[in-house]
Each structure stands twice: as structure tokens, then as C-alpha cells.
Amino acid sequence: MKVCAVLKSFWPSLITLAVILYATLSPNPALAEDMPPIPHLDKLIHAVMFGGLYGALVFDVYRKRKSENIQACPDRRIMLLLAAGVVAFSILDEIMQKELTTNRSAEFLDLLADWIGVCVAFFSAPPAVRAVLRIEK
């Protein structure tokens, strides 16, 4: 697949990925000091970010298949591979926070929140995407 085709087909996922990298690797992401002092709010944000990345990937896969007139939904193996890829990226992201930044650290609870977000999205994203794109199961 050519680079332009990937950019055209997967731009929502790429934007989501860029936002996650900015939020997790920048020294002081925008509006961090404006967040309310809610305990463990950062864990919820981690779950939403990585669940959102999985959801964006599912959206892109379904949208690409629809544009190619492939009526069948992706099988469970494709969905599991997408989830495994996001889980692997979450591990890499925590390692990058530890190794590439001076004011961030790798936290197991952040990783756990990432994985919970992916698990929730694994079950909720496909039906939501099918409804948005008007694809019957």
C-alpha cells in the first residue's frame, strides 16, 4: 500500500496516534495545569486515549472495506490483531516516557488503564462504527 493511500485511509488513526504521543511525551501538555484535581483522572484519560486509538483503527478498517465494496465485516482475528497492536503500542509508549523524557515515568497503572480502555473499545467500537457507517452485521 502506498504512503498516500495509507494517509488517506487511516488519517483518523494517525491523528489519534499523534495526539497520544504529544500528550504522553511532551514535557507539559497543553491544559495539564487546568485539569480539575480529581484523583486518578490521568488513568481515565489513558483509558480514553488508547480505547480511542483502537476505535479509530476499527473505524478506518471498516471505512476502507466499505470504500472497496467489501460487505463482510472484518473477522474476530483482525479485531484481535488491532487490539494487540494498540496494547503493544501502549507498552512502547510507557517505555518512551521513561527513556525519552526527563519529567515522565513509566507506570504500571497507566499501562493497566490503557489496556482497560482497549478492552472496553474492543466490545463497543465495532457496533458503534457499524451504526455510524450504516453497515449491517
C-alpha positions as CSV (number, residue, x, y, z in Angstrom):
1,M,0.0,0.0,0.0
2,K,1.4,3.4,-1.0
3,V,2.1,6.0,1.7
4,C,-0.6,8.3,0.2
5,A,-3.1,5.5,0.3
6,V,-2.3,4.8,4.0
7,L,-2.6,8.5,4.8
8,K,-5.9,8.8,3.0
9,S,-7.4,5.6,4.5
10,F,-6.1,5.8,8.1
11,W,-5.9,9.6,8.8
12,P,-8.2,9.4,11.9
13,S,-5.9,6.8,13.4
14,L,-2.8,8.7,12.6
15,I,-4.2,11.9,14.1
16,T,-5.2,10.0,17.2
17,L,-1.7,8.5,17.4
18,A,-0.1,11.9,17.1
19,V,-2.3,13.3,19.9
20,I,-1.4,10.4,22.2
21,L,2.3,10.9,21.5
22,Y,2.0,14.6,22.2
23,A,0.0,14.1,25.4
24,T,2.3,11.4,26.8
25,L,5.7,12.6,25.7
26,S,5.6,16.4,25.8
27,P,7.0,17.9,29.0
28,N,3.9,19.8,29.8
29,P,0.9,19.1,27.5
30,A,-1.5,22.0,26.9
31,L,-4.1,22.5,29.6
32,A,-2.5,20.0,32.0
33,E,-2.4,22.6,34.8
34,D,-6.1,23.4,34.1
35,M,-7.3,19.9,34.8
36,P,-9.5,19.5,37.9
37,P,-7.8,17.9,40.9
38,I,-9.8,14.6,40.5
39,P,-7.9,11.6,41.9
40,H,-6.7,9.2,39.1
41,L,-8.2,11.4,36.4
42,D,-5.0,10.6,34.4
43,K,-5.9,6.9,34.4
44,L,-9.3,7.7,32.9
45,I,-7.6,9.8,30.3
46,H,-5.2,7.0,29.5
47,A,-8.1,4.6,29.0
48,V,-9.9,7.0,26.8
49,M,-6.8,7.7,24.7
50,F,-6.0,4.1,24.0
51,G,-9.6,3.0,23.7
52,G,-10.0,5.9,21.2
53,L,-7.0,4.7,19.2
54,Y,-8.5,1.3,18.9
55,G,-11.8,2.8,17.9
56,A,-10.2,5.0,15.3
57,L,-8.4,1.9,13.8
58,V,-11.7,0.0,13.7
59,F,-13.4,3.0,12.1
60,D,-10.6,3.2,9.5
61,V,-10.7,-0.6,8.7
62,Y,-14.5,-0.6,8.3
63,R,-14.4,2.6,6.2
64,K,-11.7,1.2,3.9
65,R,-13.6,-2.1,3.5
66,K,-16.8,-0.1,2.7
67,S,-15.0,2.0,0.1
68,E,-13.7,-1.2,-1.5
69,N,-17.3,-2.6,-1.5
70,I,-16.4,-5.4,0.9
71,Q,-19.7,-6.1,2.6
72,A,-18.5,-8.7,5.1
73,C,-17.3,-7.3,8.5
74,P,-13.7,-8.0,9.5
75,D,-13.4,-11.2,11.3
76,R,-12.5,-11.5,15.0
77,R,-8.9,-12.2,14.3
78,I,-8.4,-8.8,12.6
79,M,-10.1,-7.1,15.6
80,L,-7.8,-9.0,18.0
81,L,-4.7,-8.1,15.9
82,L,-5.7,-4.4,16.1
83,A,-6.2,-4.7,19.8
84,A,-2.8,-6.5,20.2
85,G,-1.2,-3.7,18.2
86,V,-2.6,-1.0,20.4
87,V,-1.6,-2.9,23.6
88,A,1.9,-3.3,22.2
89,F,2.0,0.5,21.4
90,S,0.9,1.2,24.9
91,I,3.9,-0.7,26.3
92,L,6.2,1.1,23.9
93,D,4.6,4.5,24.9
94,E,5.4,3.8,28.6
95,I,9.0,2.8,27.7
96,M,9.3,6.0,25.7
97,Q,8.0,8.1,28.6
98,K,10.7,6.6,30.8
99,E,13.6,6.7,28.4
100,L,12.9,9.8,26.3
101,T,11.6,12.3,28.8
102,T,13.0,13.8,32.0
103,N,9.8,14.6,33.8
104,R,7.7,11.5,32.9
105,S,8.0,7.9,34.2
106,A,6.7,4.5,33.2
107,E,3.8,3.4,35.4
108,F,2.1,0.0,35.5
109,L,-1.2,1.6,36.5
110,D,-1.1,3.8,33.3
111,L,-0.5,0.7,31.3
112,L,-3.4,-1.1,33.0
113,A,-5.6,1.9,32.3
114,D,-4.5,1.7,28.6
115,W,-5.4,-2.0,28.4
116,I,-8.8,-1.5,30.1
117,G,-9.6,1.2,27.5
118,V,-8.7,-1.2,24.7
119,C,-10.8,-3.9,26.2
120,V,-13.8,-1.6,26.5
121,A,-13.3,-0.4,22.9
122,F,-12.9,-4.0,21.7
123,F,-16.5,-4.7,22.5
124,S,-18.0,-1.2,22.0
125,A,-16.2,0.2,18.9
126,P,-17.3,-2.3,16.2
127,P,-21.1,-2.0,16.8
128,A,-20.7,1.8,17.1
129,V,-18.7,2.1,13.9
130,R,-21.2,-0.2,12.0
131,A,-24.0,2.1,13.2
132,V,-22.2,5.3,12.1
133,L,-21.2,3.9,8.7
134,R,-24.6,2.2,8.3
135,I,-23.1,-1.3,7.8
136,E,-25.3,-4.3,8.7
137,K,-23.7,-7.1,10.5
